[in-house]
Amino acid sequence: MNVPDQPLDLLVVAPHPDDAEISVGGTILHCRDQGMRVGVLELTDGEPTPRGTPERRAQETAAATKVLDLTWRGNLQLPNRRLEHTLDARHRLAGAFRLLRPQIILAPYWEDVHPDHVAASAMVDAARFWSKLSRSDIPGEPFWPEKVYYFWSIHLRIHPKPSFVRDISAFIDRKMDAVRCYESQMIEGRSTDHPTVLDDIRDRARYWGWTIGRPFGEPFASREDIGITDFRHLV
């Protein structure tokens, strides 16, 4: 795994290419606009899919990476559709945390209809703990990522209660540009009747923006309480 020259401020752990763009693309863009070092670590290459190939998904991912202006992007190359929270997978992810040293991790929410997302969520929690262990064979120095927040995907039609919603109003168009890079997944072979899958993604962001009195937003959950130092940062 190639390693950035400085630790990351934020790392998105995504089961497949396109998950980061769909769920937290606006947050990534906002953080980059603030000067934060942001990375995305996919656990699988997302293939096979009806219209994708590993080579095509890599090209689409590279295009989306440019739109998002990511500091770093990598892939653990674990098996798509058969992603499991094994000790080996946990070991590899903990090693990635040690090498990337992110202060904040964004991970899939622990409840989802897609087994890969459920497995990924559990892997992040366990690998976060393992990454701090001393006297282990995990590569890199022990490290404890300070915060983990969880994002929702589009598979399970639930009405979540987020811990907070981030205003992404200034970045919604670029978020959707990044999502559109995945033509094999978002556009080809799909109905063009309204609402399309792209409409659904944008409309969800519109709904979450409405909940906080802003045009667009992205929701997050936290297992731990969230502290603030300034009421002026609340919207």
C-alpha positions in Angstrom: 0.0 0.0 0.0 1.3 3.4 -0.9 1.4 5.7 2.1 0.8 9.5 2.0 3.7 11.7 3.2 1.6 13.0 6.1 -1.1 11.5 8.3 -4.7 11.9 7.1 -7.2 14.1 8.9 -10.1 12.1 7.6 -10.4 8.6 6.2 -13.5 7.1 4.6 -13.7 3.4 4.7 -16.0 2.2 1.9 -16.9 -1.4 1.0 -16.9 -0.7 -2.7 -15.9 2.0 -5.2 -18.8 4.6 -5.4 -19.9 4.2 -1.8 -17.9 7.1 -0.6 -19.2 9.4 -3.3 -22.8 8.4 -2.8 -22.9 8.7 1.0 -20.3 11.3 1.9 -19.1 12.9 -1.3 -20.3 16.4 -0.1 -18.5 16.0 3.2 -15.3 15.0 1.5 -15.5 18.1 -0.7 -16.2 20.3 2.2 -13.3 18.9 4.2 -10.9 19.4 1.3 -12.2 22.9 0.9 -11.2 23.5 4.5 -7.7 22.2 3.8 -8.1 18.8 5.4 -6.1 15.8 4.2 -8.8 13.3 3.1 -8.4 9.7 1.9 -10.7 6.9 0.8 -9.9 3.3 1.4 -12.1 0.8 -0.5 -12.2 -2.8 0.9 -13.1 -4.4 -2.5 -13.0 -3.5 -6.2 -16.8 -3.8 -6.4 -16.8 -6.5 -9.1 -18.5 -8.4 -10.6 -21.5 -6.2 -11.5 -23.8 -6.4 -14.5 -22.0 -3.7 -16.6 -18.7 -3.3 -14.8 -15.2 -4.8 -15.0 -12.3 -4.3 -12.6 -10.5 -2.2 -15.3 -13.6 0.0 -15.9 -14.3 0.4 -12.2 -10.7 1.5 -11.7 -11.1 4.1 -14.5 -14.3 5.4 -13.0 -12.8 5.5 -9.5 -9.8 7.5 -10.9 -12.2 10.0 -12.5 -14.2 10.4 -9.3 -11.0 10.8 -7.3 -10.1 13.9 -9.4 -13.5 15.4 -8.9 -13.2 14.9 -5.1 -9.6 16.2 -5.1 -8.6 13.4 -2.7 -5.3 13.4 -0.9 -5.1 9.7 -1.1 -7.0 6.6 -2.3 -6.4 2.9 -1.9 -8.0 -0.5 -2.0 -7.4 -3.6 0.3 -8.5 -5.9 -2.5 -10.7 -8.1 -0.3 -13.4 -10.2 -2.1 -16.5 -8.4 -3.3 -19.9 -10.0 -2.4 -18.0 -12.3 0.0 -16.6 -9.6 2.4 -16.2 -11.1 5.8 -15.0 -9.8 9.1 -12.2 -12.3 9.4 -9.1 -12.0 11.6 -6.9 -11.6 8.5 -9.1 -8.8 7.1 -9.1 -7.1 10.5 -5.3 -7.3 10.6 -5.0 -5.8 7.2 -7.3 -2.9 8.0 -5.6 -2.2 11.3 -2.3 -2.0 9.5 -3.8 0.5 7.1 -5.0 2.6 10.0 -1.5 2.6 11.5 0.1 3.6 8.2 -2.5 6.3 7.3 -3.0 7.5 10.9 -6.4 9.3 10.4 -7.8 11.4 13.2 -11.4 10.8 12.0 -12.8 7.7 10.3 -16.1 7.6 8.4 -17.5 4.1 8.2 -20.6 2.3 7.0 -23.5 2.2 9.5 -23.8 -1.1 11.2 -27.3 -1.9 10.0 -27.7 -2.5 6.3 -29.3 -5.0 3.9 -26.0 -5.4 2.0 -23.8 -8.0 3.9 -20.6 -6.3 2.7 -21.6 -3.0 4.5 -22.4 -4.8 7.7 -19.1 -6.7 7.6 -17.2 -3.5 6.8 -18.8 -1.6 9.8 -17.8 -4.4 12.2 -14.3 -4.5 10.6 -13.7 -0.8 11.2 -14.7 -1.0 14.9 -12.5 -4.0 15.5 -9.5 -2.8 13.4 -9.6 0.6 15.2 -9.1 -1.3 18.5 -6.4 -3.6 17.1 -4.5 -0.7 15.6 -3.5 0.5 19.1 -2.2 -2.8 20.3 1.4 -3.1 21.3 3.5 -6.3 20.9 1.7 -7.3 17.7 2.8 -8.2 14.2 0.6 -5.5 12.7 2.8 -3.2 10.5 3.4 0.3 11.7 3.4 1.9 15.1 0.4 1.5 17.5 -2.2 4.2 16.7 -5.7 5.0 18.0 -8.0 6.9 15.5 -9.7 9.5 17.6 -13.2 9.5 16.2 -15.4 7.2 14.2 -18.7 8.4 12.6 -21.0 6.3 10.5 -22.7 7.0 7.2 -25.8 5.4 5.6 -25.9 3.8 2.2 -28.9 3.6 -0.2 -29.7 -0.1 0.2 -31.9 -0.2 3.3 -35.1 2.0 3.3 -35.1 3.1 6.9 -35.7 6.4 8.7 -32.4 6.8 10.6 -32.0 9.2 13.5 -28.5 10.8 12.9 -26.3 12.2 15.6 -25.6 15.2 13.3 -26.1 16.4 9.8 -23.4 18.2 7.8 -24.3 21.1 5.6 -23.0 20.3 2.0 -25.1 22.9 0.2 -22.1 24.5 -1.5 -20.8 21.1 -2.8 -23.9 19.2 -4.0 -23.3 19.7 -7.7 -19.7 18.5 -7.4 -20.8 15.5 -5.3 -23.2 14.5 -8.1 -20.5 15.0 -10.7 -18.4 12.5 -8.7 -21.3 10.0 -8.5 -21.8 10.3 -12.2 -18.3 9.1 -12.9 -19.6 5.6 -12.1 -21.5 5.3 -15.4 -21.5 1.5 -15.3 -23.3 1.6 -11.9 -25.4 4.8 -12.0 -26.4 5.4 -15.6 -26.0 2.5 -18.0 -28.9 0.0 -18.1 -31.0 2.0 -15.7 -34.4 3.6 -16.3 -34.3 7.3 -17.3 -37.8 7.8 -15.9 -38.0 10.1 -12.9 -36.9 9.4 -10.2 -33.6 7.9 -11.3 -31.0 6.6 -8.9 -29.2 9.9 -9.3 -32.5 11.7 -8.4 -32.7 9.5 -5.3 -29.2 10.4 -4.2 -29.7 14.1 -4.6 -33.2 14.1 -3.1 -31.9 12.3 0.0 -29.3 15.1 0.4 -32.1 17.6 -0.1 -34.2 16.0 2.7 -31.3 16.0 5.1 -30.6 19.6 4.3 -34.2 20.4 5.0 -33.9 18.8 8.5 -31.3 21.4 9.5 -32.7 24.3 7.6 -30.1 24.1 4.7 -30.5 23.2 1.1 -28.5 19.9 1.3 -26.9 17.8 3.9 -25.4 14.4 4.8 -26.3 12.5 8.0 -23.9 10.7 10.4 -24.3 8.5 13.5 -21.9 8.4 16.5 -21.8 5.7 19.1 -20.3 8.2 21.5 -21.4 11.6 22.7 -20.2 14.6 20.7 -18.8 17.7 22.4 -18.7 21.2 21.2 -16.7 24.3 22.1 -18.7 27.0 20.4 -22.4 27.4 19.8 -21.6 29.5 16.8 -20.6 26.4 14.9 -24.1 25.0 15.1 -26.5 25.6 12.3 
